[in-house]
Amino acid sequence: MIPSYQEEIRIRKNKDRIFWFVVIVMTMFLYFFFQGYYPNYERLLDGANTSKQAFLKPFGIIDIHVFPSPDTILVNNERYNNNSKTIFDLGEYVVGIKKDGYLPITFPIDINKKNPFFTNVVNLFALPEYSRLPINFDKISVYDDFFLLHTTGTGWLVLVGSDFQVIHRIPLRYWYIGGLYFTDGSNIYSYSLDTDKFLNVIDRETSLPIQCTHISYFGEKLFCHDSMRFVWTKISEIQEKILKINDRVIVTSKYIYNQDSANMNWKYFEYKSGTLRLPSAVVHLNKIPYFFENGKLSPVDKIYTGALFEYWLDSITWVKEFDDDTILLWEKQGRAQFVFISSEKIYSGLFDFEDINDITVHKLNGAYVFITKKSAYIYYKGAKEIVKILDQADVAWMVDAKIFFNKEWKSYVVDLLRKVSK
């Protein structure tokens, strides 16, 4: 009886030892795992020449979400399962994504101790299909929920629906400004779709019709270049005279007003380096306004001591902000060059454009679409190359997610959000 009881106690003790050993091992494993290390199995399995091999290896995680689900994702030519949060050793990798009927994408990533986790959402674009439109036009604008077509030789502006069926014809003696506003070169008019009539826009303070020979539409507000003021002073928070203005920046003699992403309020910053001539060259970097001066990108507030971004440019042509990203576009040695600056990383590219002085950039589904007069490109931030999706067009515009263009006197459209049906 006694030996049997002692044997039972010994067995229980051994079980307890094994249990606590497993607990300690798993606790250590989980601790080091959450610290970004895992056991070096190569050393454990191969004891030869282990003098330079550590027992623990640092790792990172690659988490890529692709929509729609791709045919293949390769990471350094090894298959990767979509949305799998896979462990990788620290190092540089090249990701390639392919799906039948869609534009492929290749981009490099760097997994290191400072940035061990890489997460990216990629929305693939279908291979472009060009559809002929029933009406030919020279320019297209968004007008409320409709399209406004500019044509030559007809004497009309044509208002059409999404199906391009004619709704209204507007006399060509009125030029479209933006929003619901038109001008005849001196007066500003609003147009009613219900009555098909033009009415003078009345000044809210004087109750008189508004006259302006040079009018623009910024942030859903009318701006008169003749007086260098917004049409209604009550709308503007700016009291001093405006010297320069673009889509997001207003320059006065003492201040730079940067419009926020909500397109509602203007935040001002005092600058102390003299007269600023190019408001288009003022932009936010890490929430601090910067401007170009003598080829350098400098902070507006000289007291600010943060990092100074410097790019030596031959001629700056375009600056724009998209949420947390700022895009700079310039010409260097006869070629177009662009750079994306964000709080995470700086991306840049070098490629040829037909006309660097007339480029627009749009953000769509996490990618950027570059539109010139004759071509269109798609660029995934961080990708190895930019993809040309339209070439040798006469004129190209992007409205919402569609690119409209003319070719051989005919008008076409490319739907960038087209889904491939199989």
Residue, then its C-alpha position, 0 to 999 in steps of 0.5 A: m500500500i505504502p509503496s503504491y502511494q509513494e509511486e503515485i505521489r512521484i508520478r504526480k510530482n513529475k506531471d506537475r514538473i512537466f506542466w510547469f516546464v511547459v508553462i514556463v517555456m510557452t510563457m517565454f516563447l510568447y514573451f519573445f514572440f510579442q517582442g518580435y522574436y522567434p526561435n532559430y529553428e535552423r540552429l536547433l535542427d543543424g548544429a554545425n557552424t552555429s557560432k554566428q547564429a543566434f538562438l532567437k531571430p527577429f521577425g516582422i509581419i506582412d499583412i496585405h489585403v487585395f480587392p478583388s481577390p487576386d490570382t497570385i500574390l508573390v513575396n520574393n517569388e514565394r506565394y503569399n495568401n491574401n490577408s494572411k498576416t504572415i511572419f517574415d524575417l527582417g529584410e527587403y522584399v518585392v511584392g507582385i500582385k496579379k489578377d486576370g483582367y486587372l492591372p498588375i502591381t509591383f512594390p518593394i517593402d522593407i521590414n526592419k526593427k523600426n517598422p516590423f509590421f507592413t499593412n497595405v490595402v490594394n484595390l486593383f483596377a481593371l484593364p481599361e476599356y474605352s467606350r464611345l459616347p453618343i455626344n462629342f464635346d470639347k470639355i466636360s464639367v460636373y454640374d450638380d448631379f449632371f454633366l455639362l458638355h462644352t462644345t464648339g460651333t454649336g452655340w450651346l452648352v449641353l446638360v446631360g445625365s449619367d446616360f448622356q441623354v440631353i436634358h437642357r441646352i444652355p446658350l453659349r454666351y454664358w461661361y461656366i464658373g463652378g457650382l451652379y454659377f455662370t458669367d457673361g464676362s461681367n456679371i455673375y448668374s445662377y441657373s435654375l434647372d426648373t425654370d431654365k432661366f438665368l438670374n443675377v447673383i445679388d450681393r448680400e450686403t448691397s443688394l446689387p447685382i455682382q459684377c466681376t470680369h475675372i471670377s473663380y470658384f474655390g472651395e464652394k465659394l466665388f472669388c473675384h480676382d478684380s477685387m481680390r476678395f470673395v464675393w461675400t465678405k461675410i463668408s470670408e474670415i480674412q479681413e486684409k487684402i488677398l494677394k494670391i489664391n489657389d485651391r487651398v492657399i490664400v496669401t496676404s501681405k502678412y499671412i498664409y491661410n491654409q484651408d483644412s481638409a473639410n474645406m470649411n475653415w482657414k487657418y492662418f500662419e504669419y510668415k517673416s521672410g518677405t513677400l511670397r509670390l507663389p501661393s501654389a508652392v505652399v503646402h502642409l508637411n506634418k501639419i506645418p505649412y512650408f513654402f518654396e524659396n530659392g529652391k528649398l522647401s522651408p517651414v513658414d514659422k521660422i521658430y519651428t525646429g522640426a525636420l527641414f525637407e529640401y528638394w532642389l527643383d528646376s521649376i516647381t509646377w504643382v503642389k497638392e494635398f490629399d489627406d495625409d499625403t502631399i504631392l510635389l511635381w516639378e521638372k528636373q533636367g527636362r523630365a517630370q519628377f514627383v514625390f509623395i511626402s507623408s507622416e510615414k514615408i517619402y515616395s518618389g518617381l521619375f517619368d516623362f510627361e508630354d506637358i508638365n505645365d498642365i497636369t492634374v492628379h486625383k486620388l481614387n481607391g488608394a491610388y493616384v491618377f495623373i491626367t495630362k492633355k494626352s495621357a493618363y497614368i495610375y500610380y500605387k503609392g510605393a509602387k516600382e513604376i507608374v502605369k500608362i492607361l491612356d495615350q495619344a488622346d486629344v484632350a483628357w479630363m477626369v470626373d469622379a472615377k471616369i476619364f473622358f477624352n477625345k480621339e480622332w474627333k470622337s469622345y470616349v470614356v474609361d470607367l476606372l471602377r469597372k468590374v471584370s465580369k467572367 
